[in-house]
Amino acid sequence: MVTKVNLADTLSLFDDHWNPRIVGDLNDSYVKLTKLKGEFVWHSHEQEDEMFLVVQGQLVIRVRDQEDVILNEGEFVIIPRGVEHQPFAPEEVHVLLLEPKTTLNTGNVVNERTRAELERL
Amino acid sequence: MVTKVNLADTLSLFDDHWNPRIVGDLNDSYVKLTKLKGEFVWHSHEQEDEMFLVVQGQLVIRVRDQEDVILNEGEFVIIPRGVEHQPFAPEEVHVLLLEPKTTLNTGNVVNERTRAELERL
């Protein structure tokens, strides 16, 4: 049985920040939905490219040695493997993430923000 | 240099149907944008899961032995490998596709709709 996912409906199922939910299996990757607010840690992913698509709100992605990437609704960026970045959400933002199943949210950094086990919706 | 992609702006760069453009490299996959109108061929992808996210309009995906999947803006579906499907767009629809770089648009069928070489935007 093939079933669709409505982004807004699925995002309405949770309220917490920095805790991505798995909403789809796509080859070796997960599709995830998350709500972000505030500043995350600087980190990188050694082996994995990561895609951020803004569903609602605004997401700033700080990258070393270049201007901030400012994503509004309907905009995405791919952070290539090895590129250090820091997501920052001035206000709550709703984001679709696409990244390999092996990707840890905090990448090369492990701290209290690390989520090793993700819930599936 | 990490640069963002605005979906609507990029979709405004072309008008033809059933001719996906590559707009991002994500691990072993491409992110593609396409405009669809009318009925495509029934086909499947032996090794690849395929994601369809509707950016604007409505996309119907017919799948054998189940109800049609009707996707509106902000909805996606993942067609697992091996599942025969037929995209159908009653009116023009704008779609973001995510699939392995090896994926041929017509899957196991090769005909005049097949696009072996895709343009990059």
gemmi code that builds the backbone of each chain (N, CA, C; Angstrom):
import gemmi

chains = {
    "A": [
        ("MET", (0.846, -1.198, 0.000), (0.000, 0.000, 0.000), (0.884, 1.251, 0.000)),
        ("VAL", (0.689, 2.062, -1.012), (1.459, 3.300, -1.126), (0.613, 4.424, -0.541)),
        ("THR", (1.129, 5.145, 0.433), (0.347, 6.217, 1.058), (1.115, 7.528, 1.014)),
        ("LYS", (0.361, 8.601, 0.848), (0.994, 9.919, 0.769), (1.218, 10.493, 2.156)),
        ("VAL", (2.064, 11.531, 2.217), (2.312, 12.280, 3.447), (1.991, 13.743, 3.172)),
        ("ASN", (1.138, 14.317, 4.013), (0.864, 15.746, 3.943), (1.807, 16.430, 4.941)),
        ("LEU", (2.624, 17.331, 4.451), (3.671, 17.924, 5.300), (3.069, 18.670, 6.491)),
        ("ALA", (2.094, 19.533, 6.228), (1.522, 20.349, 7.309), (0.814, 19.480, 8.343)),
        ("ASP", (0.041, 18.495, 7.870), (-0.674, 17.614, 8.809), (0.311, 16.860, 9.702)),
        ("THR", (1.391, 16.397, 9.108), (2.357, 15.611, 9.873), (3.111, 16.495, 10.863)),
        ("LEU", (3.427, 17.699, 10.427), (4.109, 18.641, 11.326), (3.225, 19.029, 12.517)),
        ("SER", (1.902, 18.961, 12.316), (1.001, 19.339, 13.415), (0.964, 18.288, 14.522)),
        ("LEU", (1.594, 17.142, 14.276), (1.554, 16.046, 15.263), (2.570, 16.216, 16.386)),
        ("PHE", (3.476, 17.184, 16.244), (4.453, 17.369, 17.329), (4.815, 18.844, 17.466)),
        ("ASP", (5.352, 19.177, 18.622), (5.615, 20.588, 18.929), (7.050, 20.867, 19.337)),
        ("ASP", (7.816, 19.835, 19.619), (9.142, 20.098, 20.161), (10.128, 20.464, 19.047)),
        ("HIS", (11.232, 21.032, 19.459), (12.239, 21.525, 18.518), (13.474, 20.609, 18.505)),
        ("TRP", (14.142, 20.592, 17.358), (15.408, 19.859, 17.198), (15.251, 18.372, 17.441)),
        ("ASN", (14.095, 17.831, 17.110), (13.838, 16.408, 17.299), (13.162, 15.866, 16.033)),
        ("PRO", (13.964, 15.620, 14.989), (13.394, 15.218, 13.695), (12.638, 13.899, 13.792)),
        ("ARG", (11.524, 13.825, 13.057), (10.757, 12.590, 12.927), (11.002, 12.005, 11.544)),
        ("ILE", (11.090, 10.683, 11.491), (11.227, 9.993, 10.206), (9.837, 9.847, 9.599)),
        ("VAL", (9.677, 10.324, 8.359), (8.369, 10.224, 7.702), (8.444, 9.465, 6.383)),
        ("GLY", (9.616, 8.969, 6.036), (9.715, 8.194, 4.813), (11.064, 7.541, 4.646)),
        ("ASP", (11.063, 6.383, 3.995), (12.287, 5.657, 3.626), (12.487, 5.831, 2.137)),
        ("LEU", (13.618, 6.374, 1.764), (13.891, 6.616, 0.349), (15.287, 6.083, 0.043)),
        ("ASN", (15.352, 4.881, -0.503), (16.639, 4.258, -0.783), (17.466, 4.217, 0.503)),
        ("ASP", (18.688, 4.750, 0.516), (19.504, 4.699, 1.727), (19.276, 5.905, 2.639)),
        ("SER", (18.242, 6.679, 2.336), (18.009, 7.908, 3.097), (16.688, 7.871, 3.842)),
        ("TYR", (16.600, 8.761, 4.811), (15.321, 9.040, 5.444), (14.824, 10.407, 5.004)),
        ("VAL", (13.516, 10.519, 4.847), (12.867, 11.817, 4.780), (12.431, 12.127, 6.207)),
        ("LYS", (12.761, 13.324, 6.675), (12.443, 13.695, 8.055), (11.734, 15.039, 8.063)),
        ("LEU", (10.923, 15.232, 9.073), (10.318, 16.544, 9.310), (10.726, 16.996, 10.702)),
        ("THR", (11.005, 18.283, 10.816), (11.417, 18.793, 12.114), (10.989, 20.242, 12.275)),
        ("LYS", (10.850, 20.648, 13.520), (10.643, 22.054, 13.861), (11.901, 22.537, 14.567)),
        ("LEU", (12.348, 23.701, 14.176), (13.574, 24.252, 14.740), (13.293, 25.643, 15.286)),
        ("LYS", (13.954, 25.970, 16.365), (13.890, 27.343, 16.877), (15.153, 27.599, 17.671)),
        ("GLY", (15.811, 28.707, 17.369), (17.052, 29.051, 18.056), (18.253, 28.556, 17.278)),
        ("GLU", (19.333, 28.389, 18.002), (20.627, 28.153, 17.381), (21.062, 26.715, 17.658)),
        ("PHE", (21.562, 26.058, 16.651), (22.062, 24.703, 16.825), (23.593, 24.763, 16.977)),
        ("VAL", (24.211, 23.609, 17.104), (25.676, 23.566, 17.216), (26.315, 23.593, 15.823)),
        ("TRP", (27.493, 24.165, 15.742), (28.307, 24.031, 14.534), (28.719, 22.568, 14.404)),
        ("HIS", (28.539, 22.011, 13.228), (28.940, 20.620, 13.033), (29.085, 20.351, 11.544)),
        ("SER", (29.613, 19.186, 11.243), (29.654, 18.744, 9.846), (29.386, 17.248, 9.810)),
        ("HIS", (29.100, 16.748, 8.614), (28.881, 15.316, 8.414), (29.971, 14.842, 7.460)),
        ("GLU", (30.801, 13.943, 7.943), (31.991, 13.577, 7.178), (31.655, 12.944, 5.836)),
        ("GLN", (30.602, 12.116, 5.816), (30.319, 11.301, 4.617), (28.999, 11.641, 3.951)),
        ("GLU", (28.245, 12.543, 4.534), (26.857, 12.687, 4.071), (26.508, 14.115, 3.662)),
        ("ASP", (25.913, 14.239, 2.474), (25.283, 15.495, 2.075), (23.906, 15.556, 2.744)),
        ("GLU", (23.484, 16.765, 3.050), (22.236, 16.945, 3.805), (21.405, 18.036, 3.118)),
        ("MET", (20.136, 17.746, 2.930), (19.249, 18.716, 2.279), (18.252, 19.281, 3.285)),
        ("PHE", (18.125, 20.609, 3.285), (17.145, 21.320, 4.118), (16.164, 22.021, 3.186)),
        ("LEU", (14.877, 21.708, 3.303), (13.840, 22.392, 2.518), (12.875, 23.037, 3.508)),
        ("VAL", (12.705, 24.349, 3.390), (11.825, 25.042, 4.343), (10.369, 24.908, 3.907)),
        ("VAL", (9.553, 24.376, 4.808), (8.122, 24.191, 4.570), (7.341, 25.413, 5.062)),
        ("GLN", (7.800, 25.991, 6.159), (7.149, 27.185, 6.709), (8.134, 27.932, 7.595)),
        ("GLY", (8.199, 29.237, 7.420), (9.095, 30.047, 8.252), (10.395, 30.352, 7.544)),
        ("GLN", (11.383, 30.700, 8.338), (12.698, 31.069, 7.784), (13.815, 30.358, 8.548)),
        ("LEU", (14.743, 29.821, 7.791), (15.892, 29.137, 8.378), (17.173, 29.770, 7.845)),
        ("VAL", (18.042, 30.110, 8.779), (19.361, 30.629, 8.408), (20.356, 29.494, 8.584)),
        ("ILE", (21.176, 29.280, 7.572), (22.256, 28.298, 7.738), (23.571, 29.044, 7.603)),
        ("ARG", (24.287, 29.065, 8.691), (25.595, 29.717, 8.695), (26.636, 28.711, 8.215)),
        ("VAL", (27.478, 29.188, 7.323), (28.535, 28.354, 6.763), (29.821, 29.165, 6.882)),
        ("ARG", (30.932, 28.527, 7.177), (32.200, 29.255, 7.339), (32.585, 29.965, 6.044)),
        ("ASP", (33.098, 31.170, 6.178), (33.714, 31.884, 5.056), (32.782, 32.194, 3.901)),
        ("GLN", (31.512, 32.340, 4.189), (30.613, 32.856, 3.156), (29.418, 33.498, 3.852)),
        ("GLU", (28.621, 34.197, 3.055), (27.426, 34.810, 3.623), (26.463, 33.746, 4.117)),
        ("ASP", (25.683, 34.087, 5.125), (24.648, 33.168, 5.609), (23.707, 32.793, 4.467)),
        ("VAL", (23.266, 31.557, 4.480), (22.235, 31.117, 3.534), (20.888, 31.311, 4.230)),
        ("ILE", (20.032, 32.134, 3.660), (18.738, 32.437, 4.280), (17.642, 31.772, 3.455)),
        ("LEU", (16.998, 30.793, 4.068), (15.991, 29.991, 3.357), (14.600, 30.371, 3.820)),
        ("ASN", (13.758, 30.740, 2.879), (12.345, 30.957, 3.160), (11.540, 29.783, 2.609)),
        ("GLU", (10.237, 29.816, 2.861), (9.348, 28.748, 2.400), (9.561, 28.488, 0.907)),
        ("GLY", (9.688, 27.197, 0.555), (9.878, 26.855, -0.848), (11.311, 26.980, -1.318)),
        ("GLU", (12.242, 27.044, -0.393), (13.664, 27.115, -0.768), (14.424, 25.992, -0.072)),
        ("PHE", (15.421, 25.469, -0.779), (16.235, 24.423, -0.153), (17.716, 24.689, -0.380)),
        ("VAL", (18.501, 24.027, 0.449), (19.947, 24.047, 0.255), (20.475, 22.647, 0.526)),
        ("ILE", (21.523, 22.292, -0.170), (22.235, 21.046, 0.121), (23.580, 21.418, 0.727)),
        ("ILE", (23.813, 20.931, 1.934), (25.109, 21.135, 2.582), (25.966, 19.917, 2.243)),
        ("PRO", (26.989, 20.120, 1.441), (27.810, 18.961, 1.048), (28.573, 18.382, 2.243)),
        ("ARG", (28.872, 17.123, 2.120), (29.643, 16.445, 3.171), (30.905, 17.250, 3.503)),
        ("GLY", (31.240, 17.283, 4.771), (32.478, 17.943, 5.184), (32.355, 19.434, 5.418)),
        ("VAL", (31.239, 20.025, 5.052), (31.086, 21.477, 5.192), (30.472, 21.798, 6.559)),
        ("GLU", (31.221, 22.545, 7.351), (30.756, 22.889, 8.686), (29.619, 23.907, 8.575)),
        ("HIS", (28.559, 23.675, 9.336), (27.396, 24.558, 9.231), (26.687, 24.651, 10.576)),
        ("GLN", (25.921, 25.732, 10.720), (25.149, 25.950, 11.939), (23.759, 26.445, 11.572)),
        ("PRO", (22.742, 25.596, 11.718), (21.373, 26.059, 11.506), (20.962, 27.032, 12.618)),
        ("PHE", (20.231, 28.054, 12.216), (19.756, 29.061, 13.168), (18.364, 29.505, 12.737)),
        ("ALA", (17.415, 29.399, 13.639), (16.036, 29.782, 13.343), (15.640, 30.909, 14.279)),
        ("PRO", (15.565, 32.144, 13.759), (15.183, 33.286, 14.610), (13.803, 33.078, 15.227)),
        ("GLU", (12.885, 32.492, 14.428), (11.556, 32.094, 14.915), (11.364, 30.635, 14.520)),
        ("GLU", (10.321, 30.014, 15.028), (10.108, 28.604, 14.683), (10.016, 28.420, 13.171)),
        ("VAL", (10.697, 27.402, 12.694), (10.655, 27.069, 11.274), (10.377, 25.568, 11.125)),
        ("HIS", (9.644, 25.233, 10.070), (9.307, 23.830, 9.780), (10.123, 23.390, 8.570)),
        ("VAL", (10.816, 22.279, 8.719), (11.819, 21.902, 7.726), (11.679, 20.433, 7.350)),
        ("LEU", (11.813, 20.168, 6.058), (11.948, 18.802, 5.563), (13.438, 18.541, 5.356)),
        ("LEU", (13.906, 17.437, 5.915), (15.313, 17.051, 5.818), (15.437, 15.789, 4.991)),
        ("LEU", (16.473, 15.716, 4.206), (16.784, 14.497, 3.482), (18.242, 14.171, 3.663)),
        ("GLU", (18.513, 13.015, 4.210), (19.894, 12.667, 4.491), (20.006, 11.161, 4.680)),
        ("PRO", (21.210, 10.628, 4.486), (21.390, 9.182, 4.629), (20.964, 8.684, 6.013)),
        ("LYS", (20.558, 7.426, 6.053), (20.085, 6.842, 7.305), (21.153, 6.868, 8.390)),
        ("THR", (22.395, 6.931, 7.962), (23.510, 6.938, 8.906), (23.741, 8.296, 9.561)),
        ("THR", (23.063, 9.343, 9.070), (23.378, 10.701, 9.533), (22.900, 10.951, 10.957)),
        ("LEU", (23.806, 11.442, 11.782), (23.480, 11.871, 13.141), (23.246, 13.381, 13.085)),
        ("ASN", (22.195, 13.851, 13.772), (21.832, 15.268, 13.610), (22.965, 16.225, 13.945)),
        ("THR", (23.758, 15.880, 14.938), (24.847, 16.775, 15.334), (26.164, 16.421, 14.658)),
        ("GLY", (26.130, 15.499, 13.708), (27.307, 15.195, 12.904), (28.495, 14.773, 13.743)),
        ("ASN", (29.589, 15.505, 13.595), (30.836, 15.170, 14.271), (30.857, 15.590, 15.734)),
        ("VAL", (29.784, 16.194, 16.198), (29.701, 16.654, 17.588), (28.662, 15.783, 18.287)),
        ("VAL", (28.965, 15.312, 19.479), (27.957, 14.581, 20.242), (27.757, 15.312, 21.561)),
        ("ASN", (26.534, 15.781, 21.775), (26.244, 16.502, 23.013), (24.771, 16.307, 23.376)),
        ("GLU", (24.244, 17.162, 24.222), (22.866, 16.969, 24.700), (21.834, 17.182, 23.594)),
        ("ARG", (22.237, 17.755, 22.473), (21.324, 17.948, 21.346), (21.287, 16.722, 20.427)),
        ("THR", (22.191, 15.800, 20.632), (22.275, 14.627, 19.765), (21.043, 13.741, 19.937)),
        ("ARG", (20.474, 13.318, 18.802), (19.326, 12.409, 18.812), (19.716, 11.166, 18.023)),
        ("ALA", (20.069, 10.135, 18.751), (20.523, 8.915, 18.076), (19.344, 8.060, 17.619)),
        ("GLU", (18.239, 8.121, 18.338), (17.054, 7.333, 17.992), (15.934, 8.280, 17.625)),
        ("LEU", (15.408, 8.129, 16.431), (14.351, 9.027, 15.984), (13.023, 8.288, 15.912)),
        ("GLU", (11.986, 9.002, 16.279), (10.620, 8.472, 16.194), (10.172, 8.453, 14.731)),
        ("ARG", (9.344, 7.482, 14.406), (8.724, 7.444, 13.083), (7.293, 7.909, 13.166)),
        ("LEU", (6.881, 8.723, 12.229), (5.466, 9.118, 12.144), (4.864, 8.559, 10.871)),
    ],
    "B": [
        ("MET", (31.289, 27.109, -2.158), (30.171, 28.070, -2.029), (28.852, 27.288, -2.011)),
        ("VAL", (28.119, 27.443, -0.919), (26.839, 26.769, -0.768), (25.751, 27.742, -1.209)),
        ("THR", (24.927, 27.347, -2.163), (23.878, 28.253, -2.646), (22.518, 27.575, -2.561)),
        ("LYS", (21.522, 28.404, -2.269), (20.166, 27.865, -2.129), (19.483, 27.793, -3.488)),
        ("VAL", (18.388, 27.032, -3.505), (17.537, 26.936, -4.699), (16.120, 27.346, -4.299)),
        ("ASN", (15.569, 28.303, -5.026), (14.169, 28.675, -4.837), (13.338, 27.869, -5.835)),
        ("LEU", (12.419, 27.080, -5.335), (11.688, 26.152, -6.213), (10.911, 26.904, -7.294)),
        ("ALA", (10.140, 27.915, -6.906), (9.300, 28.627, -7.878), (10.155, 29.344, -8.918)),
        ("ASP", (11.224, 30.007, -8.473), (12.087, 30.720, -9.421), (12.694, 29.752, -10.431)),
        ("THR", (13.122, 28.608, -9.950), (13.768, 27.647, -10.839), (12.758, 27.037, -11.804)),
        ("LEU", (11.566, 26.769, -11.312), (10.506, 26.234, -12.183), (10.109, 27.241, -13.268)),
        ("SER", (10.304, 28.525, -12.992), (9.923, 29.544, -13.990), (10.893, 29.584, -15.164)),
        ("LEU", (12.001, 28.852, -15.052), (13.022, 28.882, -16.111), (12.692, 27.967, -17.291)),
        ("PHE", (11.672, 27.132, -17.152), (11.334, 26.246, -18.266), (9.826, 26.003, -18.309)),
        ("ASP", (9.360, 25.574, -19.478), (7.924, 25.443, -19.694), (7.507, 24.060, -20.175)),
        ("ASP", (8.443, 23.251, -20.615), (8.041, 21.982, -21.215), (7.681, 20.943, -20.152)),
        ("HIS", (7.009, 19.921, -20.592), (6.512, 18.886, -19.678), (7.318, 17.590, -19.817)),
        ("TRP", (7.372, 16.830, -18.716), (7.992, 15.502, -18.727), (9.470, 15.562, -19.080)),
        ("ASN", (10.122, 16.664, -18.685), (11.547, 16.834, -18.961), (12.224, 17.365, -17.699)),
        ("PRO", (12.490, 16.480, -16.747), (13.019, 16.916, -15.448), (14.380, 17.595, -15.591)),
        ("ARG", (14.593, 18.628, -14.789), (15.897, 19.282, -14.695), (16.558, 18.892, -13.387)),
        ("ILE", (17.863, 18.707, -13.422), (18.634, 18.422, -12.209), (18.933, 19.743, -11.513)),
        ("VAL", (18.552, 19.848, -10.241), (18.796, 21.088, -9.498), (19.640, 20.861, -8.244)),
        ("GLY", (20.057, 19.626, -8.014), (20.911, 19.381, -6.859), (21.462, 17.970, -6.850)),
        ("ASP", (22.662, 17.848, -6.295), (23.304, 16.542, -6.068), (23.217, 16.251, -4.581)),
        ("LEU", (22.615, 15.123, -4.253), (22.460, 14.769, -2.845), (22.901, 13.321, -2.685)),
        ("ASN", (24.120, 13.128, -2.221), (24.665, 11.777, -2.075), (24.553, 11.056, -3.424)),
        ("ASP", (23.922, 9.886, -3.474), (23.819, 9.160, -4.744), (22.574, 9.543, -5.544)),
        ("SER", (21.904, 10.590, -5.114), (20.651, 10.975, -5.770), (20.755, 12.342, -6.425)),
        ("TYR", (19.803, 12.583, -7.319), (19.582, 13.919, -7.836), (18.292, 14.471, -7.254)),
        ("VAL", (18.297, 15.774, -6.998), (17.061, 16.511, -6.792), (16.696, 17.081, -8.152)),
        ("LYS", (15.441, 16.860, -8.554), (15.006, 17.319, -9.870), (13.723, 18.126, -9.722)),
        ("LEU", (13.515, 19.025, -10.671), (12.246, 19.739, -10.767), (11.662, 19.478, -12.140)),
        ("THR", (10.358, 19.302, -12.186), (9.725, 19.030, -13.465), (8.310, 19.581, -13.481)),
        ("LYS", (7.830, 19.838, -14.704), (6.428, 20.181, -14.915), (5.786, 19.014, -15.668)),
        ("LEU", (4.621, 18.619, -15.214), (3.943, 17.480, -15.827), (2.542, 17.907, -16.242)),
        ("LYS", (2.085, 17.360, -17.338), (0.686, 17.556, -17.747), (0.273, 16.383, -18.612)),
        ("GLY", (-0.866, 15.807, -18.258), (-1.341, 14.652, -19.002), (-0.899, 13.347, -18.354)),
        ("GLU", (-0.870, 12.316, -19.154), (-0.694, 10.956, -18.660), (0.680, 10.441, -19.075)),
        ("PHE", (1.375, 9.819, -18.157), (2.666, 9.228, -18.474), (2.479, 7.727, -18.721)),
        ("VAL", (3.561, 7.038, -18.977), (3.482, 5.589, -19.180), (3.498, 4.855, -17.834)),
        ("TRP", (2.837, 3.719, -17.812), (2.988, 2.808, -16.673), (4.419, 2.279, -16.692)),
        ("HIS", (5.076, 2.326, -15.527), (6.452, 1.822, -15.478), (6.822, 1.550, -14.026)),
        ("SER", (7.941, 0.899, -13.850), (8.475, 0.727, -12.497), (9.988, 0.866, -12.556)),
        ("HIS", (10.586, 1.030, -11.389), (12.046, 1.125, -11.285), (12.504, -0.065, -10.448)),
        ("GLU", (13.310, -0.904, -11.038), (13.622, -2.180, -10.383), (14.371, -1.996, -9.062)),
        ("GLN", (15.288, -1.010, -9.050), (16.195, -0.887, -7.902), (16.009, 0.402, -7.106)),
        ("GLU", (15.118, 1.270, -7.567), (15.123, 2.620, -7.000), (13.762, 3.037, -6.450)),
        ("ASP", (13.771, 3.542, -5.233), (12.600, 4.233, -4.702), (12.606, 5.657, -5.263)),
        ("GLU", (11.410, 6.196, -5.446), (11.275, 7.499, -6.093), (10.310, 8.351, -5.269)),
        ("MET", (10.710, 9.578, -5.018), (9.860, 10.496, -4.237), (9.309, 11.598, -5.127)),
        ("PHE", (8.004, 11.827, -5.013), (7.314, 12.913, -5.718), (6.756, 13.871, -4.662)),
        ("LEU", (7.168, 15.130, -4.715), (6.623, 16.160, -3.822), (5.991, 17.238, -4.688)),
        ("VAL", (4.712, 17.494, -4.465), (4.017, 18.493, -5.290), (4.295, 19.900, -4.762)),
        ("VAL", (4.826, 20.740, -5.641), (5.140, 22.127, -5.319), (3.952, 23.032, -5.661)),
        ("GLN", (3.269, 22.715, -6.743), (2.085, 23.498, -7.149), (1.205, 22.631, -8.047)),
        ("GLY", (-0.099, 22.661, -7.785), (-1.030, 21.891, -8.607), (-1.382, 20.555, -7.974)),
        ("GLN", (-1.839, 19.646, -8.796), (-2.278, 18.328, -8.310), (-1.721, 17.220, -9.202)),
        ("LEU", (-1.197, 16.214, -8.569), (-0.653, 15.060, -9.285), (-1.357, 13.795, -8.801)),
        ("VAL", (-1.825, 13.028, -9.766), (-2.422, 11.731, -9.444), (-1.384, 10.665, -9.777)),
        ("ILE", (-1.168, 9.754, -8.838), (-0.293, 8.624, -9.144), (-1.125, 7.356, -9.051)),
        ("ARG", (-1.277, 6.724, -10.197), (-2.020, 5.472, -10.238), (-1.080, 4.333, -9.903)),
        ("VAL", (-1.548, 3.464, -9.033), (-0.769, 2.309, -8.598), (-1.682, 1.099, -8.751)),
        ("ARG", (-1.154, -0.026, -9.190), (-1.985, -1.220, -9.382), (-2.635, -1.655, -8.064)),
        ("ASP", (-3.892, -2.078, -8.147), (-4.583, -2.715, -7.026), (-4.745, -1.845, -5.789)),
        ("GLN", (-4.807, -0.546, -5.976), (-5.173, 0.310, -4.845), (-5.774, 1.594, -5.410)),
        ("GLU", (-6.355, 2.377, -4.517), (-6.901, 3.670, -4.945), (-5.790, 4.573, -5.450)),
        ("ASP", (-6.138, 5.448, -6.370), (-5.177, 6.441, -6.848), (-4.647, 7.268, -5.668)),
        ("VAL", (-3.376, 7.620, -5.735), (-2.792, 8.541, -4.753), (-2.922, 9.942, -5.340)),
        ("ILE", (-3.638, 10.813, -4.645), (-3.881, 12.165, -5.153), (-3.076, 13.145, -4.305)),
        ("LEU", (-2.089, 13.757, -4.938), (-1.166, 14.640, -4.228), (-1.463, 16.092, -4.566)),
        ("ASN", (-1.701, 16.875, -3.530), (-1.825, 18.317, -3.698), (-0.560, 18.997, -3.180)),
        ("GLU", (-0.515, 20.300, -3.349), (0.649, 21.079, -2.913), (1.011, 20.745, -1.460)),
        ("GLY", (2.299, 20.499, -1.214), (2.732, 20.189, 0.143), (2.519, 18.741, 0.528)),
        ("GLU", (2.316, 17.874, -0.457), (2.154, 16.444, -0.185), (3.168, 15.652, -1.015)),
        ("PHE", (3.666, 14.572, -0.413), (4.591, 13.730, -1.169), (4.226, 12.271, -1.029)),
        ("VAL", (4.771, 11.484, -1.964), (4.642, 10.040, -1.865), (5.978, 9.429, -2.276)),
        ("ILE", (6.285, 8.296, -1.686), (7.451, 7.527, -2.113), (6.941, 6.260, -2.788)),
        ("ILE", (7.310, 6.084, -4.043), (6.973, 4.860, -4.761), (8.144, 3.901, -4.578)),
        ("PRO", (7.905, 2.819, -3.837), (9.021, 1.895, -3.584), (9.460, 1.197, -4.876)),
        ("ARG", (10.695, 0.779, -4.888), (11.232, 0.033, -6.039), (10.308, -1.128, -6.386)),
        ("GLY", (10.151, -1.350, -7.670), (9.376, -2.502, -8.116), (7.887, -2.252, -8.236)),
        ("VAL", (7.406, -1.134, -7.729), (5.961, -0.857, -7.752), (5.606, -0.117, -9.043)),
        ("GLU", (4.752, -0.750, -9.837), (4.355, -0.154, -11.106), (3.434, 1.045, -10.839)),
        ("HIS", (3.692, 2.136, -11.542), (2.912, 3.350, -11.297), (2.786, 4.163, -12.576)),
        ("GLN", (1.767, 5.004, -12.583), (1.529, 5.880, -13.726), (1.179, 7.281, -13.224)),
        ("PRO", (2.089, 8.236, -13.389), (1.750, 9.615, -13.036), (0.733, 10.182, -14.029)),
        ("PHE", (-0.185, 10.967, -13.506), (-1.220, 11.583, -14.339), (-1.519, 12.972, -13.772)),
        ("ALA", (-1.410, 13.968, -14.626), (-1.665, 15.347, -14.203), (-2.817, 15.892, -15.029)),
        ("PRO", (-4.004, 16.020, -14.400), (-5.163, 16.543, -15.129), (-4.881, 17.953, -15.665)),
        ("GLU", (-4.191, 18.756, -14.864), (-3.716, 20.082, -15.268), (-2.225, 20.125, -14.967)),
        ("GLU", (-1.558, 21.167, -15.435), (-0.108, 21.244, -15.187), (0.191, 21.204, -13.686)),
        ("VAL", (1.188, 20.434, -13.342), (1.616, 20.340, -11.946), (3.138, 20.482, -11.887)),
        ("HIS", (3.605, 21.114, -10.809), (5.047, 21.317, -10.609), (5.511, 20.385, -9.490)),
        ("VAL", (6.530, 19.628, -9.777), (6.901, 18.526, -8.889), (8.402, 18.530, -8.617)),
        ("LEU", (8.730, 18.277, -7.352), (10.115, 18.010, -6.974), (10.281, 16.497, -6.898)),
        ("LEU", (11.308, 15.990, -7.560), (11.588, 14.550, -7.598), (12.893, 14.269, -6.875)),
        ("LEU", (12.922, 13.160, -6.177), (14.162, 12.717, -5.562), (14.349, 11.254, -5.871)),
        ("GLU", (15.439, 10.946, -6.531), (15.662, 9.557, -6.930), (17.143, 9.358, -7.233)),
        ("PRO", (17.596, 8.106, -7.177), (19.007, 7.836, -7.440), (19.441, 8.332, -8.817)),
        ("LYS", (20.723, 8.660, -8.925), (21.259, 9.174, -10.189), (21.073, 8.185, -11.333)),
        ("THR", (20.943, 6.928, -10.996), (20.778, 5.883, -12.013), (19.358, 5.805, -12.569)),
        ("THR", (18.401, 6.515, -11.959), (16.992, 6.341, -12.336), (16.687, 6.946, -13.709)),
        ("LEU", (16.068, 6.144, -14.551), (15.579, 6.608, -15.848), (14.104, 6.952, -15.654)),
        ("ASN", (13.665, 8.062, -16.238), (12.295, 8.530, -15.959), (11.220, 7.499, -16.296)),
        ("THR", (11.450, 6.746, -17.356), (10.443, 5.760, -17.764), (10.745, 4.362, -17.208)),
        ("GLY", (11.730, 4.273, -16.331), (12.000, 3.014, -15.637), (12.285, 1.876, -16.591)),
        ("ASN", (11.475, 0.823, -16.475), (11.661, -0.390, -17.275), (11.115, -0.270, -18.695)),
        ("VAL", (10.553, 0.879, -19.021), (10.012, 1.110, -20.364), (10.920, 2.132, -21.050)),
        ("VAL", (11.276, 1.881, -22.291), (12.029, 2.885, -23.038), (11.223, 3.234, -24.283)),
        ("ASN", (10.833, 4.497, -24.365), (10.050, 4.931, -25.522), (10.351, 6.406, -25.814)),
        ("GLU", (9.484, 7.056, -26.551), (9.769, 8.438, -26.937), (9.722, 9.398, -25.752)),
        ("ARG", (9.171, 8.957, -24.613), (9.128, 9.802, -23.408), (10.418, 9.681, -22.602)),
        ("THR", (11.247, 8.720, -22.933), (12.464, 8.492, -22.156), (13.427, 9.669, -22.310)),
        ("ARG", (13.978, 10.116, -21.179), (14.978, 11.184, -21.172), (16.237, 10.642, -20.518)),
        ("ALA", (17.192, 10.289, -21.336), (18.416, 9.696, -20.786), (19.393, 10.762, -20.319)),
        ("GLU", (19.363, 11.917, -20.959), (20.278, 13.012, -20.576), (19.451, 14.173, -20.051)),
        ("LEU", (19.715, 14.586, -18.834), (18.936, 15.677, -18.256), (19.777, 16.934, -18.145)),
        ("GLU", (19.126, 18.051, -18.366), (19.779, 19.351, -18.228), (19.929, 19.689, -16.754)),
        ("ARG", (20.972, 20.434, -16.444), (21.155, 20.947, -15.079), (20.794, 22.424, -15.032)),
        ("LEU", (20.085, 22.816, -14.015), (19.802, 24.250, -13.822), (20.495, 24.720, -12.552)),
    ],
}
model = gemmi.Model(1)
for chain_id, residues in chains.items():
    chain = gemmi.Chain(chain_id)
    for i, (resn, *xyz) in enumerate(residues, 1):
        res = gemmi.Residue()
        res.name, res.seqid = resn, gemmi.SeqId(i, " ")
        for name, pos in zip(("N", "CA", "C"), xyz):
            atom = gemmi.Atom()
            atom.name, atom.element = name, gemmi.Element(name[0])
            atom.pos, atom.b_iso = gemmi.Position(*pos), 0.0
            res.add_atom(atom)
        chain.add_residue(res)
    model.add_chain(chain)
structure = gemmi.Structure()
structure.add_model(model)
structure.setup_entities()
